[in-house]
Amino acid sequence: MKNTKDTRAVPSYNGLRVKEQLRLLPGHLIVGLWCLFTLGMLLWIVAASLSTSPEIMRGEVLKFATGLHPENYAKAWTANNISVFFLNSLLYSTCTMIGSLLISAPAAYVLGRFVFRGNKVVRSGFITAMSLPHIMIVMPLFSMATRANLTGSKIVLIFIYIGMQVPYTTTFLISFFSSLSRVYEEAAAIDGCPPMKTFWKIMLPLAQPGLVTVGIFNFMNIWNEYFLSLIFASSERNMSVGPGLKSVLTAMQYTGDWGGLFAAVVIVFLPTLILFLCLSKTIISGITAGGVKG
């Protein structure tokens, strides 16, 4: 008998892939143009931070007729109090990131791994707290802080920021803990490990991508926060970078140091940019891991 080969045509997906790419082309073009626009604006701001005020006013930022002026950064850091605002924001963001994780991680583990009466009610409470606008709770919080003589201090802002981030952090981590396999807990129970030790020694390290992701989000949210800092920081020594830049901008009408202003913008913007660029893969893996059921 002759060996006969199957001559049936193997289906080719090249045509389907080309059609799919063509269908996505408008979206790719829009995203590409937006990225180019954003990159161009960032480069212009960096160039302006290295230029003089007359060059900026004449629109000659990219010419660098008088050379580069890195001294703008030194002036912005000292004369415009950017160092104070920067360190305040670093304190607020770091304390909020750590505090919200310490509170939310155990709560999310219990809500995500154990079934008990009131579980859904507590989850709904966190979601409801996330949906409340900040402006609705500012006056009650300010009244309570005034009665407790805490206005004008950094501690009140730290407590408020932590309380604001706990609902979001807990809700994010609930879905992440729910996606972890129960095999680890079962193996730990067989070995006689108590639930609390199982959480701290086994489950919390497994949730590291989710913890890092939500921690970065919390850091960025507090770093860019403006409204509450403006209300509760009664003086410049307590202001974060948002209201601090606004005060610098107000002072520009008297000093006219526009190079120093753009240098201050770059200084304020750099930490979140570096953080995102260095940990972008961790952020993406943490978001996608939370959507896979283990």
Contacts in CASP RR format, 6 or more apart in sequence:
PFRMAT RR
TARGET T0000
AUTHOR 0000-0000-0000
METHOD contacts of the structure
MODEL  1
MKNTKDTRAVPSYNGLRVKEQLRLLPGHLIVGLWCLFTLGMLLWIVAASL
STSPEIMRGEVLKFATGLHPENYAKAWTANNISVFFLNSLLYSTCTMIGS
LLISAPAAYVLGRFVFRGNKVVRSGFITAMSLPHIMIVMPLFSMATRANL
TGSKIVLIFIYIGMQVPYTTTFLISFFSSLSRVYEEAAAIDGCPPMKTFW
KIMLPLAQPGLVTVGIFNFMNIWNEYFLSLIFASSERNMSVGPGLKSVLT
AMQYTGDWGGLFAAVVIVFLPTLILFLCLSKTIISGITAGGVKG
44 61 0 8 1.000
44 62 0 8 1.000
45 262 0 8 1.000
45 265 0 8 1.000
45 266 0 8 1.000
46 262 0 8 1.000
46 266 0 8 1.000
47 61 0 8 1.000
47 62 0 8 1.000
47 64 0 8 1.000
48 56 0 8 1.000
48 61 0 8 1.000
48 258 0 8 1.000
48 259 0 8 1.000
48 262 0 8 1.000
49 72 0 8 1.000
49 73 0 8 1.000
49 259 0 8 1.000
49 260 0 8 1.000
49 262 0 8 1.000
49 263 0 8 1.000
49 265 0 8 1.000
49 266 0 8 1.000
50 64 0 8 1.000
50 68 0 8 1.000
50 69 0 8 1.000
50 70 0 8 1.000
50 72 0 8 1.000
50 263 0 8 1.000
51 60 0 8 1.000
51 61 0 8 1.000
51 64 0 8 1.000
51 69 0 8 1.000
51 259 0 8 1.000
52 66 0 8 1.000
52 69 0 8 1.000
52 259 0 8 1.000
53 256 0 8 1.000
53 257 0 8 1.000
53 258 0 8 1.000
53 259 0 8 1.000
55 61 0 8 1.000
55 63 0 8 1.000
55 64 0 8 1.000
55 65 0 8 1.000
55 66 0 8 1.000
56 258 0 8 1.000
56 259 0 8 1.000
56 262 0 8 1.000
57 258 0 8 1.000
69 259 0 8 1.000
72 257 0 8 1.000
72 259 0 8 1.000
72 260 0 8 1.000
72 262 0 8 1.000
72 263 0 8 1.000
73 260 0 8 1.000
73 263 0 8 1.000
73 266 0 8 1.000
73 267 0 8 1.000
75 257 0 8 1.000
75 260 0 8 1.000
75 263 0 8 1.000
76 82 0 8 1.000
76 248 0 8 1.000
76 259 0 8 1.000
76 260 0 8 1.000
76 261 0 8 1.000
76 263 0 8 1.000
76 264 0 8 1.000
76 267 0 8 1.000
77 83 0 8 1.000
77 86 0 8 1.000
77 267 0 8 1.000
79 257 0 8 1.000
80 248 0 8 1.000
80 251 0 8 1.000
80 257 0 8 1.000
80 260 0 8 1.000
80 261 0 8 1.000
80 264 0 8 1.000
81 236 0 8 1.000
81 244 0 8 1.000
81 247 0 8 1.000
81 248 0 8 1.000
82 241 0 8 1.000
82 248 0 8 1.000
82 264 0 8 1.000
82 267 0 8 1.000
82 268 0 8 1.000
84 236 0 8 1.000
84 237 0 8 1.000
84 239 0 8 1.000
85 236 0 8 1.000
85 239 0 8 1.000
85 240 0 8 1.000
85 241 0 8 1.000
85 242 0 8 1.000
85 243 0 8 1.000
85 244 0 8 1.000
85 245 0 8 1.000
85 268 0 8 1.000
86 241 0 8 1.000
86 267 0 8 1.000
86 268 0 8 1.000
88 154 0 8 1.000
88 233 0 8 1.000
88 237 0 8 1.000
88 238 0 8 1.000
88 239 0 8 1.000
88 240 0 8 1.000
88 241 0 8 1.000
89 222 0 8 1.000
89 223 0 8 1.000
89 240 0 8 1.000
89 241 0 8 1.000
89 242 0 8 1.000
89 268 0 8 1.000
90 271 0 8 1.000
91 154 0 8 1.000
91 158 0 8 1.000
92 154 0 8 1.000
92 157 0 8 1.000
92 158 0 8 1.000
92 161 0 8 1.000
92 222 0 8 1.000
92 223 0 8 1.000
92 225 0 8 1.000
92 229 0 8 1.000
92 240 0 8 1.000
93 218 0 8 1.000
93 219 0 8 1.000
93 220 0 8 1.000
93 222 0 8 1.000
93 223 0 8 1.000
94 219 0 8 1.000
95 158 0 8 1.000
95 161 0 8 1.000
95 162 0 8 1.000
96 158 0 8 1.000
96 161 0 8 1.000
96 162 0 8 1.000
96 165 0 8 1.000
96 218 0 8 1.000
96 219 0 8 1.000
96 222 0 8 1.000
97 215 0 8 1.000
97 218 0 8 1.000
97 219 0 8 1.000
97 222 0 8 1.000
99 162 0 8 1.000
100 162 0 8 1.000
100 163 0 8 1.000
100 165 0 8 1.000
100 166 0 8 1.000
100 169 0 8 1.000
100 215 0 8 1.000
100 218 0 8 1.000
101 169 0 8 1.000
101 211 0 8 1.000
101 214 0 8 1.000
101 215 0 8 1.000
101 218 0 8 1.000
103 162 0 8 1.000
103 166 0 8 1.000
103 169 0 8 1.000
103 170 0 8 1.000
104 165 0 8 1.000
104 166 0 8 1.000
104 169 0 8 1.000
104 170 0 8 1.000
104 173 0 8 1.000
104 214 0 8 1.000
105 173 0 8 1.000
105 204 0 8 1.000
105 207 0 8 1.000
105 211 0 8 1.000
106 199 0 8 1.000
107 170 0 8 1.000
108 169 0 8 1.000
108 170 0 8 1.000
108 171 0 8 1.000
108 172 0 8 1.000
108 173 0 8 1.000
108 174 0 8 1.000
108 176 0 8 1.000
108 177 0 8 1.000
109 173 0 8 1.000
109 177 0 8 1.000
109 199 0 8 1.000
109 203 0 8 1.000
109 204 0 8 1.000
111 119 0 8 1.000
111 122 0 8 1.000
111 123 0 8 1.000
111 170 0 8 1.000
111 174 0 8 1.000
112 174 0 8 1.000
112 177 0 8 1.000
112 178 0 8 1.000
113 177 0 8 1.000
113 178 0 8 1.000
113 182 0 8 1.000
113 185 0 8 1.000
113 203 0 8 1.000
123 171 0 8 1.000
123 174 0 8 1.000
125 167 0 8 1.000
126 166 0 8 1.000
126 167 0 8 1.000
126 170 0 8 1.000
126 171 0 8 1.000
127 167 0 8 1.000
127 171 0 8 1.000
129 167 0 8 1.000
130 167 0 8 1.000
130 168 0 8 1.000
130 171 0 8 1.000
134 164 0 8 1.000
134 227 0 8 1.000
134 228 0 8 1.000
135 227 0 8 1.000
138 227 0 8 1.000
138 228 0 8 1.000
138 231 0 8 1.000
141 160 0 8 1.000
142 151 0 8 1.000
142 231 0 8 1.000
142 232 0 8 1.000
145 151 0 8 1.000
145 156 0 8 1.000
145 232 0 8 1.000
150 156 0 8 1.000
151 232 0 8 1.000
151 234 0 8 1.000
152 232 0 8 1.000
152 233 0 8 1.000
152 234 0 8 1.000
152 235 0 8 1.000
152 238 0 8 1.000
153 238 0 8 1.000
154 238 0 8 1.000
156 232 0 8 1.000
157 228 0 8 1.000
157 229 0 8 1.000
157 232 0 8 1.000
157 233 0 8 1.000
157 238 0 8 1.000
157 240 0 8 1.000
160 228 0 8 1.000
160 232 0 8 1.000
161 222 0 8 1.000
161 225 0 8 1.000
161 228 0 8 1.000
164 228 0 8 1.000
165 218 0 8 1.000
165 221 0 8 1.000
165 222 0 8 1.000
168 214 0 8 1.000
168 217 0 8 1.000
168 218 0 8 1.000
169 214 0 8 1.000
169 215 0 8 1.000
169 218 0 8 1.000
172 210 0 8 1.000
172 213 0 8 1.000
172 214 0 8 1.000
172 217 0 8 1.000
173 207 0 8 1.000
173 210 0 8 1.000
173 211 0 8 1.000
173 214 0 8 1.000
175 290 0 8 1.000
175 291 0 8 1.000
176 207 0 8 1.000
176 209 0 8 1.000
176 210 0 8 1.000
176 286 0 8 1.000
176 289 0 8 1.000
176 290 0 8 1.000
177 203 0 8 1.000
177 207 0 8 1.000
178 293 0 8 1.000
179 289 0 8 1.000
179 290 0 8 1.000
179 291 0 8 1.000
179 292 0 8 1.000
179 293 0 8 1.000
179 294 0 8 1.000
180 203 0 8 1.000
180 206 0 8 1.000
180 207 0 8 1.000
180 294 0 8 1.000
181 294 0 8 1.000
184 198 0 8 1.000
184 202 0 8 1.000
184 203 0 8 1.000
184 206 0 8 1.000
185 198 0 8 1.000
185 202 0 8 1.000
185 203 0 8 1.000
188 197 0 8 1.000
188 198 0 8 1.000
188 201 0 8 1.000
188 202 0 8 1.000
189 198 0 8 1.000
193 201 0 8 1.000
193 202 0 8 1.000
204 211 0 8 1.000
209 282 0 8 1.000
209 285 0 8 1.000
209 286 0 8 1.000
209 289 0 8 1.000
210 286 0 8 1.000
210 289 0 8 1.000
210 290 0 8 1.000
212 279 0 8 1.000
212 282 0 8 1.000
212 283 0 8 1.000
212 286 0 8 1.000
213 282 0 8 1.000
213 283 0 8 1.000
213 285 0 8 1.000
213 286 0 8 1.000
213 287 0 8 1.000
216 275 0 8 1.000
216 276 0 8 1.000
216 279 0 8 1.000
216 282 0 8 1.000
216 283 0 8 1.000
217 283 0 8 1.000
219 272 0 8 1.000
219 275 0 8 1.000
220 272 0 8 1.000
220 275 0 8 1.000
220 276 0 8 1.000
222 240 0 8 1.000
223 240 0 8 1.000
223 241 0 8 1.000
223 271 0 8 1.000
223 272 0 8 1.000
224 242 0 8 1.000
224 272 0 8 1.000
225 240 0 8 1.000
225 242 0 8 1.000
226 240 0 8 1.000
226 242 0 8 1.000
226 243 0 8 1.000
226 246 0 8 1.000
229 238 0 8 1.000
229 239 0 8 1.000
229 240 0 8 1.000
229 242 0 8 1.000
229 243 0 8 1.000
230 239 0 8 1.000
230 242 0 8 1.000
230 243 0 8 1.000
230 246 0 8 1.000
232 238 0 8 1.000
233 239 0 8 1.000
233 240 0 8 1.000
233 243 0 8 1.000
236 244 0 8 1.000
236 247 0 8 1.000
239 247 0 8 1.000
241 268 0 8 1.000
242 268 0 8 1.000
245 264 0 8 1.000
245 265 0 8 1.000
245 268 0 8 1.000
248 261 0 8 1.000
248 264 0 8 1.000
249 261 0 8 1.000
252 258 0 8 1.000
252 261 0 8 1.000
276 283 0 8 1.000
END
